Every structure is written in C-alpha cells, then in structure tokens.
Amino acid sequence: MTQISTTSLTPQLYLQRQTRWRPIEIVFWAATLLPFWLFPTYLSLASQIAITGLFALSLDLILGYAGIVSLGHAAFFGIGAYTAGLFSKFVWGEPFSGLVAAAAVAGIVGYASSFIISRFRHLTLIMITLGLGLLLKEAANSAHWLTGGSDGLQGVSIDPVLGLFKFDLYGRTAYGYSLAVLFVVFLCARRIINSPFGLALRGIRENVVRMPAIGADSRAHIRKVYTIAAIIAGIAGGLLTQTTQTVALEVLSFERSADVVVMLVLGGAGRLYGGLIGATVYMIARDQFSGIAPQYWYFWIGALLVIVVTLLPNGILGGLSRLIRRWRRS
C-alpha cells in the first residue's frame, strides 16, 4: 500500500487525521496515573510537574505555534496565582470557582496587552514582554497591603475538592486535581490547534506578512491566541496557589518565565506534548540535581540543555520523531 504524504492532503483531511487519538497518546495519559501506585511519596512533585506542564502548554500556544516569543509569560501565571489566593481569602474557598476567577482576570489582562503584543515581532516583542513582566512584579511587591509583598500572600484557605477530597500533606488530592485540570485544558488546546484557527497560527509563525493575502487577519489571530494562552497560564497559577495554599512573589519572577522557555526547548516547541515532556524532564532533573548539589544545580541544568540542543535541535520529541521516520524508511 502506498503511503499518502501529508502535503497531498487537503486541510480538512489533514485536520481530521490530526484529531484522531494515537495509541501512544493513550499510553501517555494512562502513565500519568502510575505515580498514585508506584511513587506515592513523590505525589507533591508530580502535582508540581502537572502545573508546570500546563504553564508550558500555554506558552507553547504562542511561541511554538504562533511564533510569539515572550520572556514575561509568568505575569499571567502570577496574576492567576494571586487572583485565586485573594478569591479564597476574601470571597470563597471553593477551588473550581477560584480557578474560573483566576482564568478570567488573567484573560482580561492578556486581552488588554495583546493589542500591544500584536503590533511587534522579534527583539522588540521580547523586550516588551520582559518589561511588562518586570513592571507587574514590582507593582505586586509595592502593593504589600494586598499581595503581602516579599512576604507572600498569607491566609489562603482552600475547601476540599467537590466537598470530599481535602488537600493532604502527601499531595494525593493535589496531584489528582492538577492532573484532571491539565487533561481538560489539554483537550481544549488540542481542539484549538487541530482546527483552521490552528493552521492559521502556523501560517503566522512562518510568515506573518503573507497571511492577510489569504484572508487571515494576523493581528486578530495573535490577539485571540495570546488571550487564550493568558487564560491557561492563569489557570496554572491558580492551581499552584490552591495546591500549596500560599502565594510567593516568585510566581511573577523572570526566572519562572525563562524556565518555561527552557522546558519548551527541551521537549520541543510547536508540539502539544513538548511542553509536558519538557516540564517533566526539567522538574525531575531539578529535583535530583538540587539533591546532589543544592548550590550548583543550575550548572547541571545548563549542561543538560546544551546536550539536548546539540544532539536534538528540535527537542526530545523532535529527535524521537526523526528516529521513527528513519526506522519507517528502513
């Protein structure tokens, strides 16, 4: 049987093929349940991986698919974290409503800033996103009466999930809750990417100037995807607050924005699972390296990044895809 290349497919058939679930995807999500039985003492770390993977997924939508480079994406993560904390402290401790509030506020800020983001590209865009992130962090630090400043937001109390599952010290509820939210948001992101809108984002990434010639408003598409990414990042920040029941100023730091870019490079940008794989590798490596050398673990992270970029320029998933293609040809 002759194989039909994806280049000969119509956009509709291509999207239909992409929306089908592959066996490896089912295996991946089934494997996310294994920590409950195989690594019960590492469930707190597993919940952090799930939250960080969700944050990396939000950045992948704008960086990997639309080509929008951002070094201030932690701004939306931090907005979601503080919103969830303040909501639980002054309004209601129910977790799902707190996530909705975090997503709404982060989305509003993302939509407002998208009008600036959609007008610039490349180095100018990097500087703008970096500057906005730094400004927001200093604003949060100055508003000590509201955010707690450098001391962090105190008094956060989250009710049991569905009124049944309390957040325990072992992280069992935290991981189950984070994993469920990650899966639901991933399904939404998967549907967005495998749609005509997703194809338009790929076109914008390749050539933003030519897209209007085929009827795609590049700026409007950038504003939409930037708002969606801000919402997802806000949900990730809200999850961190709810599972740890505290908010530190670090949620708005430049280091968090830089770390998530590193995760995408490790896993492979422009691939929905790249952020999830990259977050898993990065968080596990950081946990192990910090245990070996607490003061120098960034050295080993840097060495890992250099090795991956040198041997696998398109990330771990890109390298695996290349190996699979070679195996099929042989």
C-alpha positions as YAML, in Angstrom:
chain: A
units: angstrom
residues:
- id: 1
  name: MET
  ca: [0.00, 0.00, 0.00]
- id: 2
  name: THR
  ca: [1.42, 3.36, -0.97]
- id: 3
  name: GLN
  ca: [1.66, 5.98, 1.74]
- id: 4
  name: ILE
  ca: [-0.03, 9.34, 1.17]
- id: 5
  name: SER
  ca: [2.11, 12.24, 2.26]
- id: 6
  name: THR
  ca: [0.57, 14.96, 4.37]
- id: 7
  name: THR
  ca: [1.48, 17.52, 1.72]
- id: 8
  name: SER
  ca: [-1.04, 15.94, -0.72]
- id: 9
  name: LEU
  ca: [-3.89, 16.10, 1.79]
- id: 10
  name: THR
  ca: [-6.50, 18.85, 1.85]
- id: 11
  name: PRO
  ca: [-6.59, 20.96, 5.03]
- id: 12
  name: GLN
  ca: [-9.84, 19.24, 6.07]
- id: 13
  name: LEU
  ca: [-8.40, 15.72, 5.74]
- id: 14
  name: TYR
  ca: [-5.20, 16.80, 7.45]
- id: 15
  name: LEU
  ca: [-7.13, 18.15, 10.44]
- id: 16
  name: GLN
  ca: [-9.25, 15.00, 10.60]
- id: 17
  name: ARG
  ca: [-6.11, 12.89, 10.79]
- id: 18
  name: GLN
  ca: [-4.61, 15.11, 13.46]
- id: 19
  name: THR
  ca: [-7.68, 14.94, 15.69]
- id: 20
  name: ARG
  ca: [-7.55, 11.14, 15.89]
- id: 21
  name: TRP
  ca: [-6.11, 9.78, 19.10]
- id: 22
  name: ARG
  ca: [-2.96, 7.75, 18.58]
- id: 23
  name: PRO
  ca: [-2.15, 4.74, 20.79]
- id: 24
  name: ILE
  ca: [0.97, 6.48, 22.14]
- id: 25
  name: GLU
  ca: [-1.21, 9.35, 23.41]
- id: 26
  name: ILE
  ca: [-3.47, 6.95, 25.29]
- id: 27
  name: VAL
  ca: [-0.40, 5.28, 26.80]
- id: 28
  name: PHE
  ca: [0.98, 8.67, 27.83]
- id: 29
  name: TRP
  ca: [-2.14, 9.72, 29.72]
- id: 30
  name: ALA
  ca: [-2.52, 6.27, 31.28]
- id: 31
  name: ALA
  ca: [1.08, 6.55, 32.52]
- id: 32
  name: THR
  ca: [0.22, 9.78, 34.34]
- id: 33
  name: LEU
  ca: [-1.84, 7.69, 36.77]
- id: 34
  name: LEU
  ca: [1.11, 5.47, 37.73]
- id: 35
  name: PRO
  ca: [2.53, 7.82, 40.43]
- id: 36
  name: PHE
  ca: [-0.51, 7.06, 42.61]
- id: 37
  name: TRP
  ca: [0.77, 3.49, 42.99]
- id: 38
  name: LEU
  ca: [4.45, 3.47, 42.01]
- id: 39
  name: PHE
  ca: [5.64, 6.78, 43.53]
- id: 40
  name: PRO
  ca: [3.21, 7.70, 46.34]
- id: 41
  name: THR
  ca: [5.92, 9.65, 48.19]
- id: 42
  name: TYR
  ca: [6.52, 11.87, 45.14]
- id: 43
  name: LEU
  ca: [2.94, 12.98, 44.53]
- id: 44
  name: SER
  ca: [3.71, 16.54, 45.62]
- id: 45
  name: LEU
  ca: [6.43, 16.70, 42.96]
- id: 46
  name: ALA
  ca: [4.04, 15.11, 40.46]
- id: 47
  name: SER
  ca: [1.46, 17.84, 41.11]
- id: 48
  name: GLN
  ca: [4.13, 20.50, 40.53]
- id: 49
  name: ILE
  ca: [5.03, 18.79, 37.25]
- id: 50
  name: ALA
  ca: [1.39, 18.80, 36.15]
- id: 51
  name: ILE
  ca: [1.02, 22.51, 36.97]
- id: 52
  name: THR
  ca: [4.30, 23.41, 35.28]
- id: 53
  name: GLY
  ca: [3.32, 21.32, 32.25]
- id: 54
  name: LEU
  ca: [0.08, 23.29, 32.00]
- id: 55
  name: PHE
  ca: [2.06, 26.54, 32.16]
- id: 56
  name: ALA
  ca: [4.42, 25.28, 29.45]
- id: 57
  name: LEU
  ca: [1.42, 24.33, 27.30]
- id: 58
  name: SER
  ca: [0.15, 27.91, 27.50]
- id: 59
  name: LEU
  ca: [3.49, 29.28, 26.30]
- id: 60
  name: ASP
  ca: [3.68, 26.69, 23.53]
- id: 61
  name: LEU
  ca: [0.46, 28.04, 22.03]
- id: 62
  name: ILE
  ca: [2.04, 31.44, 21.40]
- id: 63
  name: LEU
  ca: [5.70, 30.50, 20.96]
- id: 64
  name: GLY
  ca: [5.57, 27.13, 19.26]
- id: 65
  name: TYR
  ca: [2.51, 27.72, 17.08]
- id: 66
  name: ALA
  ca: [2.27, 31.49, 16.53]
- id: 67
  name: GLY
  ca: [5.95, 32.38, 16.84]
- id: 68
  name: ILE
  ca: [5.38, 34.96, 19.61]
- id: 69
  name: VAL
  ca: [8.50, 35.00, 21.79]
- id: 70
  name: SER
  ca: [7.71, 36.02, 25.37]
- id: 71
  name: LEU
  ca: [10.01, 36.44, 28.35]
- id: 72
  name: GLY
  ca: [7.27, 37.77, 30.59]
- id: 73
  name: HIS
  ca: [4.71, 34.98, 30.43]
- id: 74
  name: ALA
  ca: [4.99, 34.49, 34.18]
- id: 75
  name: ALA
  ca: [2.95, 37.68, 34.51]
- id: 76
  name: PHE
  ca: [-0.25, 35.77, 33.70]
- id: 77
  name: PHE
  ca: [0.82, 32.83, 35.85]
- id: 78
  name: GLY
  ca: [1.31, 35.23, 38.76]
- id: 79
  name: ILE
  ca: [-1.96, 37.05, 38.11]
- id: 80
  name: GLY
  ca: [-3.79, 33.74, 38.25]
- id: 81
  name: ALA
  ca: [-1.96, 32.75, 41.44]
- id: 82
  name: TYR
  ca: [-2.75, 35.99, 43.25]
- id: 83
  name: THR
  ca: [-6.35, 36.06, 41.99]
- id: 84
  name: ALA
  ca: [-7.00, 32.53, 43.26]
- id: 85
  name: GLY
  ca: [-5.39, 33.39, 46.60]
- id: 86
  name: LEU
  ca: [-7.31, 36.64, 47.08]
- id: 87
  name: PHE
  ca: [-10.55, 35.00, 45.92]
- id: 88
  name: SER
  ca: [-10.23, 32.23, 48.50]
- id: 89
  name: LYS
  ca: [-9.24, 34.69, 51.21]
- id: 90
  name: PHE
  ca: [-11.96, 37.30, 50.74]
- id: 91
  name: VAL
  ca: [-14.72, 35.63, 48.70]
- id: 92
  name: TRP
  ca: [-14.96, 31.83, 48.68]
- id: 93
  name: GLY
  ca: [-12.63, 28.90, 49.22]
- id: 94
  name: GLU
  ca: [-14.27, 26.61, 46.64]
- id: 95
  name: PRO
  ca: [-11.44, 25.58, 44.27]
- id: 96
  name: PHE
  ca: [-13.21, 25.45, 40.89]
- id: 97
  name: SER
  ca: [-14.72, 28.92, 41.25]
- id: 98
  name: GLY
  ca: [-11.27, 30.16, 42.24]
- id: 99
  name: LEU
  ca: [-9.83, 28.75, 39.01]
- id: 100
  name: VAL
  ca: [-12.57, 30.45, 36.99]
- id: 101
  name: ALA
  ca: [-11.74, 33.77, 38.67]
- id: 102
  name: ALA
  ca: [-8.01, 33.25, 38.02]
- id: 103
  name: ALA
  ca: [-8.65, 32.44, 34.36]
- id: 104
  name: ALA
  ca: [-10.98, 35.42, 33.92]
- id: 105
  name: VAL
  ca: [-8.63, 38.02, 35.40]
- id: 106
  name: ALA
  ca: [-5.58, 36.64, 33.55]
- id: 107
  name: GLY
  ca: [-7.60, 36.56, 30.32]
- id: 108
  name: ILE
  ca: [-8.70, 40.19, 30.71]
- id: 109
  name: VAL
  ca: [-5.12, 41.34, 31.29]
- id: 110
  name: GLY
  ca: [-3.92, 39.15, 28.42]
- id: 111
  name: TYR
  ca: [-6.52, 40.58, 26.05]
- id: 112
  name: ALA
  ca: [-5.65, 44.15, 27.02]
- id: 113
  name: SER
  ca: [-1.93, 43.58, 26.50]
- id: 114
  name: SER
  ca: [-2.49, 41.64, 23.25]
- id: 115
  name: PHE
  ca: [-3.16, 44.90, 21.41]
- id: 116
  name: ILE
  ca: [0.44, 45.86, 22.11]
- id: 117
  name: ILE
  ca: [1.85, 42.38, 21.50]
- id: 118
  name: SER
  ca: [0.18, 42.00, 18.09]
- id: 119
  name: ARG
  ca: [1.94, 45.10, 16.74]
- id: 120
  name: PHE
  ca: [5.53, 43.94, 17.23]
- id: 121
  name: ARG
  ca: [7.78, 40.98, 16.46]
- id: 122
  name: HIS
  ca: [11.21, 39.57, 17.29]
- id: 123
  name: LEU
  ca: [13.57, 41.55, 19.57]
- id: 124
  name: THR
  ca: [11.12, 44.39, 20.21]
- id: 125
  name: LEU
  ca: [8.49, 41.89, 21.29]
- id: 126
  name: ILE
  ca: [10.94, 40.14, 23.63]
- id: 127
  name: MET
  ca: [11.80, 43.45, 25.33]
- id: 128
  name: ILE
  ca: [8.14, 44.46, 25.65]
- id: 129
  name: THR
  ca: [7.07, 41.17, 27.26]
- id: 130
  name: LEU
  ca: [10.09, 41.24, 29.56]
- id: 131
  name: GLY
  ca: [9.36, 44.82, 30.59]
- id: 132
  name: LEU
  ca: [5.68, 44.14, 31.26]
- id: 133
  name: GLY
  ca: [6.59, 41.17, 33.43]
- id: 134
  name: LEU
  ca: [9.10, 43.16, 35.47]
- id: 135
  name: LEU
  ca: [6.66, 46.04, 35.92]
- id: 136
  name: LEU
  ca: [3.96, 43.71, 37.20]
- id: 137
  name: LYS
  ca: [6.31, 42.07, 39.67]
- id: 138
  name: GLU
  ca: [7.37, 45.42, 41.12]
- id: 139
  name: ALA
  ca: [3.74, 46.50, 41.31]
- id: 140
  name: ALA
  ca: [2.89, 43.36, 43.29]
- id: 141
  name: ASN
  ca: [5.89, 43.93, 45.54]
- id: 142
  name: SER
  ca: [4.81, 47.53, 46.22]
- id: 143
  name: ALA
  ca: [1.18, 46.60, 46.97]
- id: 144
  name: HIS
  ca: [2.12, 44.98, 50.28]
- id: 145
  name: TRP
  ca: [-1.33, 45.73, 51.72]
- id: 146
  name: LEU
  ca: [-2.91, 43.46, 49.10]
- id: 147
  name: THR
  ca: [-0.34, 40.90, 47.99]
- id: 148
  name: GLY
  ca: [1.86, 40.67, 51.07]
- id: 149
  name: GLY
  ca: [4.84, 41.91, 49.05]
- id: 150
  name: SER
  ca: [8.03, 39.95, 49.54]
- id: 151
  name: ASP
  ca: [6.45, 38.11, 52.50]
- id: 152
  name: GLY
  ca: [3.89, 36.49, 50.24]
- id: 153
  name: LEU
  ca: [0.12, 36.28, 50.49]
- id: 154
  name: GLN
  ca: [-0.94, 34.69, 53.77]
- id: 155
  name: GLY
  ca: [-4.25, 33.30, 54.95]
- id: 156
  name: VAL
  ca: [-5.12, 31.30, 51.83]
- id: 157
  name: SER
  ca: [-7.55, 28.50, 52.66]
- id: 158
  name: ILE
  ca: [-8.97, 26.13, 50.05]
- id: 159
  name: ASP
  ca: [-12.03, 23.95, 50.61]
- id: 160
  name: PRO
  ca: [-11.98, 20.24, 49.72]
- id: 161
  name: VAL
  ca: [-12.38, 19.45, 46.03]
- id: 162
  name: LEU
  ca: [-16.06, 18.68, 45.33]
- id: 163
  name: GLY
  ca: [-16.52, 18.97, 49.09]
- id: 164
  name: LEU
  ca: [-14.99, 15.50, 49.52]
- id: 165
  name: PHE
  ca: [-11.24, 15.49, 48.89]
- id: 166
  name: LYS
  ca: [-9.12, 17.54, 51.28]
- id: 167
  name: PHE
  ca: [-5.66, 18.73, 50.28]
- id: 168
  name: ASP
  ca: [-3.31, 16.49, 52.27]
- id: 169
  name: LEU
  ca: [0.40, 16.70, 53.03]
- id: 170
  name: TYR
  ca: [1.18, 13.75, 50.77]
- id: 171
  name: GLY
  ca: [-0.11, 15.52, 47.66]
- id: 172
  name: ARG
  ca: [-2.62, 12.86, 46.65]
- id: 173
  name: THR
  ca: [-5.53, 15.26, 46.19]
- id: 174
  name: ALA
  ca: [-3.24, 17.94, 44.76]
- id: 175
  name: TYR
  ca: [-1.96, 15.63, 42.04]
- id: 176
  name: GLY
  ca: [-5.37, 14.21, 41.15]
- id: 177
  name: TYR
  ca: [-6.87, 17.68, 40.99]
- id: 178
  name: SER
  ca: [-3.99, 19.17, 38.97]
- id: 179
  name: LEU
  ca: [-3.92, 16.21, 36.59]
- id: 180
  name: ALA
  ca: [-7.67, 16.42, 35.94]
- id: 181
  name: VAL
  ca: [-7.48, 20.15, 35.18]
- id: 182
  name: LEU
  ca: [-4.42, 19.60, 32.97]
- id: 183
  name: PHE
  ca: [-6.22, 16.93, 30.96]
- id: 184
  name: VAL
  ca: [-9.35, 19.05, 30.43]
- id: 185
  name: VAL
  ca: [-7.34, 22.10, 29.35]
- id: 186
  name: PHE
  ca: [-5.16, 19.91, 27.11]
- id: 187
  name: LEU
  ca: [-8.27, 18.63, 25.32]
- id: 188
  name: CYS
  ca: [-9.30, 22.23, 24.65]
- id: 189
  name: ALA
  ca: [-5.82, 23.17, 23.42]
- id: 190
  name: ARG
  ca: [-5.70, 20.07, 21.22]
- id: 191
  name: ARG
  ca: [-9.01, 21.04, 19.64]
- id: 192
  name: ILE
  ca: [-7.81, 24.60, 19.05]
- id: 193
  name: ILE
  ca: [-4.55, 23.54, 17.42]
- id: 194
  name: ASN
  ca: [-6.20, 20.95, 15.19]
- id: 195
  name: SER
  ca: [-8.62, 23.47, 13.70]
- id: 196
  name: PRO
  ca: [-8.50, 26.03, 10.88]
- id: 197
  name: PHE
  ca: [-7.53, 28.59, 13.53]
- id: 198
  name: GLY
  ca: [-4.57, 26.39, 14.48]
- id: 199
  name: LEU
  ca: [-3.49, 26.16, 10.85]
- id: 200
  name: ALA
  ca: [-3.67, 29.95, 10.60]
- id: 201
  name: LEU
  ca: [-1.40, 30.23, 13.64]
- id: 202
  name: ARG
  ca: [1.18, 28.02, 11.93]
- id: 203
  name: GLY
  ca: [0.98, 30.27, 8.87]
- id: 204
  name: ILE
  ca: [1.55, 33.34, 11.04]
- id: 205
  name: ARG
  ca: [4.57, 31.66, 12.58]
- id: 206
  name: GLU
  ca: [6.04, 31.00, 9.15]
- id: 207
  name: ASN
  ca: [5.21, 34.34, 7.52]
- id: 208
  name: VAL
  ca: [3.08, 36.89, 9.33]
- id: 209
  name: VAL
  ca: [3.14, 39.33, 6.38]
- id: 210
  name: ARG
  ca: [1.65, 36.98, 3.78]
- id: 211
  name: MET
  ca: [-1.25, 35.64, 5.88]
- id: 212
  name: PRO
  ca: [-3.58, 38.62, 5.23]
- id: 213
  name: ALA
  ca: [-3.27, 37.84, 1.50]
- id: 214
  name: ILE
  ca: [-5.24, 34.61, 2.04]
- id: 215
  name: GLY
  ca: [-7.84, 36.27, 4.24]
- id: 216
  name: ALA
  ca: [-6.35, 35.68, 7.70]
- id: 217
  name: ASP
  ca: [-6.11, 38.74, 9.93]
- id: 218
  name: SER
  ca: [-2.75, 38.15, 11.59]
- id: 219
  name: ARG
  ca: [-3.21, 40.67, 14.38]
- id: 220
  name: ALA
  ca: [-6.68, 39.41, 15.27]
- id: 221
  name: HIS
  ca: [-5.41, 35.82, 15.41]
- id: 222
  name: ILE
  ca: [-2.46, 36.85, 17.58]
- id: 223
  name: ARG
  ca: [-4.79, 38.67, 19.99]
- id: 224
  name: LYS
  ca: [-7.00, 35.60, 20.25]
- id: 225
  name: VAL
  ca: [-4.24, 33.08, 20.89]
- id: 226
  name: TYR
  ca: [-2.44, 35.43, 23.28]
- id: 227
  name: THR
  ca: [-5.63, 35.77, 25.32]
- id: 228
  name: ILE
  ca: [-6.15, 32.01, 25.32]
- id: 229
  name: ALA
  ca: [-2.55, 31.47, 26.45]
- id: 230
  name: ALA
  ca: [-3.01, 34.03, 29.24]
- id: 231
  name: ILE
  ca: [-6.14, 32.21, 30.43]
- id: 232
  name: ILE
  ca: [-4.34, 28.85, 30.55]
- id: 233
  name: ALA
  ca: [-1.35, 30.39, 32.35]
- id: 234
  name: GLY
  ca: [-3.76, 31.96, 34.86]
- id: 235
  name: ILE
  ca: [-5.34, 28.55, 35.50]
- id: 236
  name: ALA
  ca: [-1.86, 27.09, 36.11]
- id: 237
  name: GLY
  ca: [-1.07, 29.87, 38.58]
- id: 238
  name: GLY
  ca: [-4.38, 29.35, 40.33]
- id: 239
  name: LEU
  ca: [-3.64, 25.64, 40.64]
- id: 240
  name: LEU
  ca: [-0.29, 26.38, 42.27]
- id: 241
  name: THR
  ca: [-1.96, 28.62, 44.85]
- id: 242
  name: GLN
  ca: [-4.69, 26.11, 45.62]
- id: 243
  name: THR
  ca: [-2.40, 23.11, 45.96]
- id: 244
  name: THR
  ca: [0.19, 24.92, 48.10]
- id: 245
  name: GLN
  ca: [-2.24, 27.36, 49.81]
- id: 246
  name: THR
  ca: [0.28, 30.16, 49.61]
- id: 247
  name: VAL
  ca: [1.42, 32.75, 47.07]
- id: 248
  name: ALA
  ca: [5.00, 33.99, 46.88]
- id: 249
  name: LEU
  ca: [6.29, 36.93, 44.86]
- id: 250
  name: GLU
  ca: [8.38, 34.42, 42.91]
- id: 251
  name: VAL
  ca: [5.32, 33.49, 40.80]
- id: 252
  name: LEU
  ca: [5.92, 36.71, 38.85]
- id: 253
  name: SER
  ca: [9.69, 36.35, 38.54]
- id: 254
  name: PHE
  ca: [11.68, 36.45, 35.33]
- id: 255
  name: GLU
  ca: [13.25, 33.12, 36.29]
- id: 256
  name: ARG
  ca: [9.87, 31.40, 36.01]
- id: 257
  name: SER
  ca: [9.38, 32.81, 32.51]
- id: 258
  name: ALA
  ca: [12.89, 31.74, 31.50]
- id: 259
  name: ASP
  ca: [12.46, 28.26, 32.98]
- id: 260
  name: VAL
  ca: [9.33, 27.55, 30.97]
- id: 261
  name: VAL
  ca: [11.14, 28.56, 27.77]
- id: 262
  name: VAL
  ca: [13.87, 26.07, 28.66]
- id: 263
  name: MET
  ca: [11.21, 23.39, 29.14]
- id: 264
  name: LEU
  ca: [9.84, 24.02, 25.66]
- id: 265
  name: VAL
  ca: [13.32, 23.81, 24.18]
- id: 266
  name: LEU
  ca: [13.90, 20.51, 25.98]
- id: 267
  name: GLY
  ca: [10.58, 18.95, 24.98]
- id: 268
  name: GLY
  ca: [10.15, 20.52, 21.57]
- id: 269
  name: ALA
  ca: [8.22, 23.71, 20.79]
- id: 270
  name: GLY
  ca: [5.29, 23.54, 18.41]
- id: 271
  name: ARG
  ca: [4.28, 20.09, 19.65]
- id: 272
  name: LEU
  ca: [1.42, 19.84, 22.13]
- id: 273
  name: TYR
  ca: [3.24, 17.24, 24.20]
- id: 274
  name: GLY
  ca: [6.56, 19.08, 24.02]
- id: 275
  name: GLY
  ca: [5.78, 21.32, 26.97]
- id: 276
  name: LEU
  ca: [4.53, 18.38, 29.04]
- id: 277
  name: ILE
  ca: [7.61, 16.26, 28.31]
- id: 278
  name: GLY
  ca: [9.95, 19.20, 28.82]
- id: 279
  name: ALA
  ca: [8.33, 20.11, 32.14]
- id: 280
  name: THR
  ca: [8.62, 16.52, 33.34]
- id: 281
  name: VAL
  ca: [12.29, 16.23, 32.39]
- id: 282
  name: TYR
  ca: [13.15, 19.66, 33.81]
- id: 283
  name: MET
  ca: [11.34, 19.23, 37.13]
- id: 284
  name: ILE
  ca: [12.71, 15.72, 37.75]
- id: 285
  name: ALA
  ca: [16.22, 16.83, 36.78]
- id: 286
  name: ARG
  ca: [15.97, 19.87, 39.06]
- id: 287
  name: ASP
  ca: [14.77, 17.71, 41.95]
- id: 288
  name: GLN
  ca: [17.62, 15.25, 41.52]
- id: 289
  name: PHE
  ca: [20.36, 17.80, 40.81]
- id: 290
  name: SER
  ca: [19.35, 20.02, 43.73]
- id: 291
  name: GLY
  ca: [19.61, 16.98, 45.99]
- id: 292
  name: ILE
  ca: [23.14, 16.26, 44.77]
- id: 293
  name: ALA
  ca: [24.45, 19.84, 44.73]
- id: 294
  name: PRO
  ca: [21.96, 22.36, 46.19]
- id: 295
  name: GLN
  ca: [24.12, 25.37, 45.29]
- id: 296
  name: TYR
  ca: [25.13, 24.33, 41.80]
- id: 297
  name: TRP
  ca: [22.12, 22.54, 40.34]
- id: 298
  name: TYR
  ca: [21.72, 25.22, 37.64]
- id: 299
  name: PHE
  ca: [25.09, 24.09, 36.26]
- id: 300
  name: TRP
  ca: [23.72, 20.63, 35.57]
- id: 301
  name: ILE
  ca: [20.52, 22.04, 34.11]
- id: 302
  name: GLY
  ca: [22.67, 24.12, 31.74]
- id: 303
  name: ALA
  ca: [24.71, 21.07, 30.80]
- id: 304
  name: LEU
  ca: [21.51, 19.12, 30.11]
- id: 305
  name: LEU
  ca: [20.18, 21.94, 27.95]
- id: 306
  name: VAL
  ca: [23.41, 22.14, 25.93]
- id: 307
  name: ILE
  ca: [23.41, 18.38, 25.33]
- id: 308
  name: VAL
  ca: [19.76, 18.28, 24.23]
- id: 309
  name: VAL
  ca: [20.05, 21.31, 21.93]
- id: 310
  name: THR
  ca: [23.27, 19.94, 20.39]
- id: 311
  name: LEU
  ca: [22.04, 16.41, 19.79]
- id: 312
  name: LEU
  ca: [18.32, 17.13, 19.39]
- id: 313
  name: PRO
  ca: [17.85, 20.61, 17.88]
- id: 314
  name: ASN
  ca: [14.06, 20.17, 17.78]
- id: 315
  name: GLY
  ca: [13.82, 18.91, 21.34]
- id: 316
  name: ILE
  ca: [13.22, 15.44, 22.71]
- id: 317
  name: LEU
  ca: [10.01, 14.89, 20.73]
- id: 318
  name: GLY
  ca: [11.62, 16.23, 17.57]
- id: 319
  name: GLY
  ca: [14.50, 13.78, 17.98]
- id: 320
  name: LEU
  ca: [12.14, 10.88, 18.59]
- id: 321
  name: SER
  ca: [10.08, 11.79, 15.52]
- id: 322
  name: ARG
  ca: [13.23, 11.82, 13.39]
- id: 323
  name: LEU
  ca: [14.27, 8.41, 14.68]
- id: 324
  name: ILE
  ca: [10.80, 6.99, 13.96]
- id: 325
  name: ARG
  ca: [10.88, 8.37, 10.39]
- id: 326
  name: ARG
  ca: [14.28, 6.78, 9.79]
- id: 327
  name: TRP
  ca: [13.05, 3.47, 11.19]
- id: 328
  name: ARG
  ca: [9.99, 3.50, 8.92]
- id: 329
  name: ARG
  ca: [12.09, 4.29, 5.84]
- id: 330
  name: SER
  ca: [14.48, 1.47, 6.64]
...
